[in-house]
Amino acid sequence: MIYANPFQKSIMDPDESNEARGAIRTVLFDLDGTLVDHYEAIHAACAHAMRELGLEPADYERVRQTVGGSIPVTMSRLVGAERAPEAVALFRKYFDRNWREGLRPLRGATALLRTLHGRGIQLAVFTNKDGDSARRVCDHLGFTGFLERVMGAGDSPWRKPQPEYTQWALTQLQAQPEHSCLVGDSPWDIEAARTVGMRVYAVPTGSDDAEQLAAHHPTALFDDLVALGIRVFGMPDPLPTTTGS
């Protein structure tokens, strides 16, 4: 299903689709909840940190709903600002040993990256996940060869949705907002793109559902990366991919 933003011309219009397809030269992808499912490992590390602090561990759904603003933000929501620094240290120590747990690419991710890279479109990961962790994930899943850059928390002074972070990322890629788009799964992603006037395509495959994302007015909203690839980039249905990629 395609959900169009009622405040902009619908991408369901063939002219809009063709215009976007021809104009986009750079695509920024969020990572967690957009390209990959990493929630199992994140939940396990959050639960470990909370247990070490003598707190009742948050359940999976609560942790999933807090992900998006970076681990310091997530831990502040779970344990409070005062104890967050200690919780972050505990999280990172556990996560560094167990980060592969449950990690998998989301449906259509590998095929979309491969196809767009093959067309000469510049691709990058633009995430609030720690930059070193994001690069490790992309290497492990075989994404790195398709990507010009993997940019995450700690690589700059900023985080999504700060406009400085989006502008910094575009500068690193020598890209212009009018010829770029952002693909993400959260309000952070939508706002990060809108602050610089960039198209943003949202997928409800992360912490927020379709209704929550629609309230933030992305350019368009799709069920998943497969639907987005077909509609925005004219990819075949089904995508040329193996099961689960």
The 8 nearest C-alpha neighbors of each residue, nearest first, counted from 0:
[[1, 222, 221, 2, 226, 220, 223, 227],
 [2, 0, 221, 220, 3, 222, 219, 226],
 [1, 3, 220, 221, 219, 0, 4, 213],
 [4, 2, 219, 9, 5, 220, 1, 10],
 [3, 5, 219, 6, 7, 216, 218, 217],
 [6, 4, 7, 3, 9, 8, 216, 2],
 [7, 5, 4, 8, 216, 218, 9, 3],
 [8, 6, 5, 4, 9, 218, 3, 216],
 [7, 9, 10, 6, 5, 4, 15, 12],
 [10, 8, 11, 3, 12, 7, 4, 5],
 [9, 11, 12, 15, 16, 8, 3, 219],
 [10, 12, 9, 13, 16, 3, 15, 1],
 [11, 13, 10, 15, 14, 9, 16, 8],
 [14, 12, 16, 15, 11, 17, 10, 18],
 [15, 13, 17, 16, 12, 18, 10, 19],
 [14, 16, 18, 12, 10, 13, 17, 19],
 [17, 15, 13, 19, 14, 18, 10, 231],
 [16, 18, 20, 14, 15, 19, 13, 21],
 [17, 19, 15, 21, 16, 20, 14, 22],
 [20, 18, 22, 16, 21, 17, 23, 15],
 [19, 21, 17, 18, 232, 22, 23, 16],
 [22, 20, 18, 19, 23, 17, 24, 16],
 [21, 23, 19, 178, 20, 18, 24, 177],
 [24, 22, 178, 179, 25, 20, 21, 19],
 [23, 25, 120, 178, 179, 121, 22, 26],
 [26, 24, 121, 179, 120, 23, 122, 178],
 [27, 25, 122, 180, 179, 181, 121, 28],
 [26, 28, 181, 123, 124, 125, 122, 182],
 [29, 27, 124, 182, 125, 181, 123, 183],
 [28, 30, 183, 126, 125, 33, 124, 182],
 [29, 31, 34, 33, 126, 35, 28, 32],
 [32, 30, 35, 33, 36, 37, 34, 29],
 [31, 205, 33, 204, 36, 35, 184, 34],
 [34, 32, 30, 31, 183, 184, 29, 35],
 [35, 33, 30, 108, 105, 104, 32, 31],
 [36, 34, 104, 105, 31, 32, 103, 33],
 [35, 37, 103, 32, 38, 102, 31, 105],
 [38, 36, 102, 39, 40, 35, 31, 41],
 [37, 39, 41, 40, 36, 42, 63, 101],
 [40, 38, 42, 101, 41, 37, 43, 100],
 [39, 41, 43, 100, 42, 38, 98, 37],
 [42, 40, 38, 44, 43, 39, 45, 37],
 [43, 41, 45, 39, 40, 44, 38, 59],
 [42, 44, 40, 46, 41, 45, 47, 39],
 [43, 45, 47, 90, 41, 46, 42, 94],
 [46, 44, 42, 48, 47, 43, 90, 41],
 [45, 47, 56, 49, 43, 44, 48, 42],
 [46, 48, 44, 50, 45, 49, 43, 51],
 [49, 47, 89, 51, 45, 90, 86, 46],
 [48, 50, 54, 52, 46, 56, 51, 47],
 [49, 51, 53, 47, 54, 52, 48, 56],
 [52, 50, 48, 49, 53, 47, 54, 89],
 [51, 53, 49, 50, 54, 48, 86, 85],
 [52, 54, 50, 51, 49, 55, 48, 56],
 [55, 53, 49, 50, 52, 56, 51, 78],
 [54, 56, 50, 57, 49, 53, 46, 52],
 [57, 55, 46, 49, 50, 54, 58, 47],
 [58, 56, 61, 46, 62, 55, 59, 77],
 [57, 59, 61, 60, 56, 62, 42, 46],
 [58, 60, 62, 61, 42, 63, 57, 39],
 [61, 59, 63, 62, 58, 64, 57, 42],
 [60, 62, 64, 63, 58, 59, 57, 65],
 [61, 63, 65, 59, 64, 60, 42, 57],
 [64, 62, 60, 61, 65, 66, 206, 59],
 [63, 65, 206, 61, 62, 66, 60, 207],
 [66, 64, 62, 73, 63, 67, 61, 76],
 [67, 65, 63, 64, 73, 68, 62, 206],
 [68, 66, 69, 65, 127, 185, 187, 73],
 [67, 69, 72, 127, 66, 73, 70, 159],
 [70, 68, 127, 72, 128, 71, 67, 73],
 [69, 71, 73, 72, 74, 87, 68, 128],
 [72, 70, 74, 73, 69, 75, 87, 83],
 [71, 73, 75, 70, 69, 74, 68, 76],
 [74, 72, 70, 76, 65, 75, 71, 66],
 [75, 73, 77, 71, 76, 83, 72, 78],
 [76, 74, 79, 80, 83, 72, 73, 77],
 [75, 77, 73, 74, 79, 78, 72, 65],
 [76, 78, 74, 75, 79, 73, 57, 62],
 [79, 77, 75, 74, 76, 83, 82, 80],
 [80, 78, 75, 81, 76, 82, 83, 77],
 [79, 81, 75, 83, 82, 78, 76, 84],
 [82, 80, 79, 83, 84, 75, 78, 85],
 [83, 81, 80, 85, 84, 79, 78, 86],
 [82, 84, 86, 75, 80, 74, 85, 81],
 [85, 83, 87, 86, 82, 88, 71, 81],
 [86, 84, 88, 87, 83, 82, 89, 52],
 [85, 87, 83, 89, 48, 84, 88, 90],
 [86, 88, 90, 84, 89, 85, 83, 91],
 [89, 87, 85, 91, 90, 86, 92, 84],
 [90, 88, 86, 48, 92, 87, 91, 93],
 [91, 89, 87, 44, 48, 93, 88, 92],
 [92, 90, 94, 88, 93, 89, 95, 87],
 [91, 93, 89, 95, 90, 94, 88, 96],
 [94, 92, 90, 91, 96, 95, 44, 89],
 [93, 95, 91, 97, 98, 96, 44, 92],
 [94, 96, 92, 93, 97, 98, 91, 132],
 [97, 95, 94, 93, 98, 92, 99, 91],
 [96, 98, 94, 99, 95, 100, 93, 40],
 [97, 99, 94, 100, 40, 95, 96, 102],
 [100, 98, 102, 97, 101, 40, 136, 37],
 [99, 101, 40, 98, 102, 97, 39, 37],
 [100, 102, 39, 99, 40, 103, 37, 38],
 [103, 101, 37, 99, 100, 36, 35, 104],
 [102, 104, 36, 35, 101, 105, 37, 140],
 [105, 103, 35, 34, 244, 108, 36, 106],
 [104, 106, 35, 34, 108, 36, 107, 244],
 [107, 105, 244, 243, 108, 104, 224, 225],
 [106, 108, 225, 244, 110, 224, 109, 111],
 [109, 107, 111, 34, 110, 105, 106, 244],
 [108, 110, 112, 244, 111, 107, 113, 142],
 [111, 109, 113, 107, 240, 112, 108, 114],
 [110, 112, 114, 108, 113, 109, 107, 115],
 [113, 111, 109, 115, 110, 114, 116, 145],
 [112, 114, 110, 116, 111, 115, 109, 117],
 [115, 113, 117, 111, 116, 112, 110, 118],
 [116, 114, 118, 117, 112, 120, 113, 111],
 [117, 115, 119, 113, 118, 120, 114, 145],
 [118, 116, 114, 115, 119, 113, 120, 112],
 [117, 119, 115, 116, 120, 114, 113, 121],
 [118, 120, 116, 117, 121, 115, 24, 114],
 [121, 119, 24, 116, 115, 118, 25, 122],
 [120, 122, 25, 24, 26, 119, 147, 116],
 [123, 121, 26, 146, 147, 25, 27, 120],
 [124, 122, 148, 27, 146, 147, 149, 28],
 [123, 125, 149, 28, 27, 29, 150, 126],
 [126, 124, 150, 29, 28, 27, 151, 123],
 [125, 127, 151, 29, 128, 30, 124, 150],
 [126, 128, 69, 152, 151, 158, 68, 129],
 [129, 127, 126, 151, 69, 152, 130, 133],
 [130, 128, 152, 151, 132, 131, 133, 153],
 [151, 129, 131, 133, 152, 132, 150, 128],
 [132, 130, 134, 133, 129, 135, 151, 153],
 [131, 133, 135, 129, 130, 134, 136, 128],
 [134, 132, 130, 136, 135, 131, 129, 128],
 [135, 133, 137, 131, 136, 132, 149, 138],
 [134, 136, 132, 138, 133, 137, 139, 131],
 [137, 135, 139, 133, 134, 138, 140, 132],
 [136, 138, 142, 134, 140, 143, 139, 135],
 [139, 137, 135, 141, 143, 136, 140, 134],
 [138, 140, 136, 137, 141, 135, 142, 134],
 [141, 139, 137, 138, 142, 136, 104, 103],
 [140, 142, 138, 139, 143, 137, 144, 109],
 [143, 141, 137, 140, 144, 145, 138, 146],
 [144, 142, 146, 138, 137, 145, 141, 134],
 [143, 145, 146, 142, 141, 147, 138, 113],
 [144, 146, 143, 116, 142, 112, 113, 122],
 [147, 145, 122, 123, 143, 148, 144, 142],
 [146, 148, 123, 122, 121, 145, 149, 172],
 [147, 149, 123, 146, 150, 124, 122, 172],
 [148, 150, 124, 123, 134, 125, 151, 133],
 [151, 149, 125, 130, 124, 148, 126, 154],
 [130, 150, 152, 126, 129, 127, 128, 154],
 [151, 153, 129, 127, 130, 154, 128, 158],
 [152, 154, 155, 130, 129, 151, 156, 157],
 [155, 153, 152, 151, 130, 150, 156, 129],
 [154, 156, 153, 157, 152, 164, 151, 158],
 [157, 155, 153, 154, 158, 164, 152, 163],
 [158, 156, 164, 155, 161, 163, 159, 152],
 [159, 157, 164, 161, 127, 160, 152, 156],
 [160, 158, 161, 191, 187, 164, 127, 188],
 [159, 161, 191, 187, 190, 158, 162, 188],
 [160, 162, 159, 163, 164, 158, 191, 157],
 [163, 161, 165, 164, 194, 191, 166, 160],
 [162, 164, 166, 161, 165, 167, 157, 158],
 [165, 163, 167, 157, 162, 166, 161, 158],
 [166, 164, 168, 162, 167, 163, 191, 169],
 [165, 167, 163, 169, 168, 164, 170, 162],
 [166, 168, 164, 170, 165, 169, 163, 171],
 [169, 167, 165, 171, 170, 166, 164, 172],
 [170, 168, 174, 166, 172, 171, 167, 173],
 [169, 171, 173, 167, 172, 168, 166, 174],
 [172, 170, 168, 169, 173, 167, 174, 148],
 [171, 173, 169, 174, 170, 168, 147, 148],
 [174, 172, 170, 171, 169, 175, 168, 25],
 [175, 173, 169, 172, 170, 176, 25, 179],
 [174, 176, 178, 177, 179, 169, 173, 170],
 [177, 175, 197, 179, 178, 196, 195, 174],
 [176, 178, 175, 179, 197, 196, 22, 198],
 [179, 177, 23, 22, 176, 24, 175, 25],
 [180, 178, 25, 176, 23, 177, 26, 24],
 [181, 179, 198, 26, 199, 197, 27, 25],
 [180, 182, 27, 199, 26, 28, 192, 200],
 [183, 181, 28, 200, 201, 199, 27, 29],
 [184, 182, 29, 201, 188, 33, 185, 28],
 [183, 185, 202, 201, 205, 203, 33, 32],
 [186, 184, 187, 188, 183, 207, 212, 189],
 [185, 187, 189, 188, 190, 212, 215, 184],
 [188, 186, 160, 185, 190, 189, 159, 191],
 [189, 187, 191, 185, 186, 183, 190, 192],
 [190, 188, 186, 192, 191, 187, 217, 199],
 [189, 191, 193, 187, 192, 188, 160, 194],
 [192, 190, 160, 188, 189, 159, 194, 193],
 [193, 191, 197, 190, 189, 194, 195, 199],
 [192, 194, 196, 190, 195, 197, 191, 189],
 [193, 195, 192, 162, 191, 196, 190, 197],
 [196, 194, 193, 197, 192, 176, 162, 166],
 [197, 195, 193, 194, 176, 192, 198, 177],
 [196, 198, 176, 192, 180, 195, 193, 177],
 [199, 197, 180, 218, 181, 192, 200, 196],
 [200, 198, 181, 218, 180, 217, 182, 192],
 [201, 199, 182, 219, 218, 220, 217, 181],
 [200, 202, 220, 183, 184, 182, 221, 217],
 [201, 203, 184, 221, 223, 204, 222, 220],
 [204, 202, 208, 209, 184, 205, 207, 222],
 [203, 205, 32, 202, 184, 33, 223, 206],
 [32, 206, 204, 184, 203, 207, 33, 31],
 [205, 207, 64, 63, 66, 185, 208, 32],
 [208, 206, 205, 203, 211, 185, 212, 209],
 [207, 209, 203, 211, 210, 212, 206, 204],
 [208, 210, 212, 203, 211, 213, 207, 220],
 [209, 211, 213, 212, 208, 214, 207, 203],
 [212, 210, 208, 214, 209, 213, 207, 215],
 [211, 213, 209, 214, 210, 215, 186, 208],
 [214, 212, 210, 216, 215, 211, 209, 217],
 [213, 215, 212, 211, 216, 210, 217, 209],
 [214, 216, 213, 212, 217, 186, 189, 211],
 [217, 215, 213, 214, 4, 218, 212, 6],
 [218, 216, 219, 199, 189, 200, 215, 4],
 [217, 219, 199, 4, 200, 198, 216, 7],
 [220, 218, 3, 217, 200, 4, 2, 201],
 [219, 221, 201, 2, 200, 202, 1, 3],
 [222, 220, 1, 202, 223, 227, 226, 2],
 [221, 223, 202, 0, 226, 203, 1, 220],
 [224, 222, 202, 225, 221, 226, 227, 204],
 [225, 223, 227, 107, 226, 228, 108, 106],
 [224, 226, 107, 228, 227, 223, 229, 238],
 [227, 225, 229, 224, 228, 223, 221, 230],
 [228, 226, 224, 230, 225, 229, 231, 221],
 [229, 227, 232, 225, 226, 234, 231, 230],
 [228, 230, 234, 233, 226, 227, 232, 231],
 [231, 229, 227, 233, 228, 232, 226, 16],
 [230, 232, 228, 227, 16, 233, 229, 20],
 [231, 233, 228, 234, 20, 229, 230, 227],
 [234, 232, 229, 230, 231, 228, 235, 20],
 [233, 235, 229, 232, 228, 238, 236, 230],
 [236, 234, 238, 237, 229, 233, 239, 228],
 [237, 235, 238, 229, 234, 225, 239, 226],
 [236, 238, 235, 239, 225, 240, 234, 229],
 [237, 239, 236, 235, 240, 234, 110, 225],
 [240, 238, 110, 237, 241, 235, 236, 114],
 [241, 239, 110, 238, 244, 242, 107, 109],
 [240, 242, 244, 243, 239, 110, 238, 107],
 [241, 243, 244, 240, 106, 107, 239, 238],
 [242, 244, 106, 241, 105, 104, 107, 240],
 [243, 106, 107, 109, 242, 241, 108, 104]]
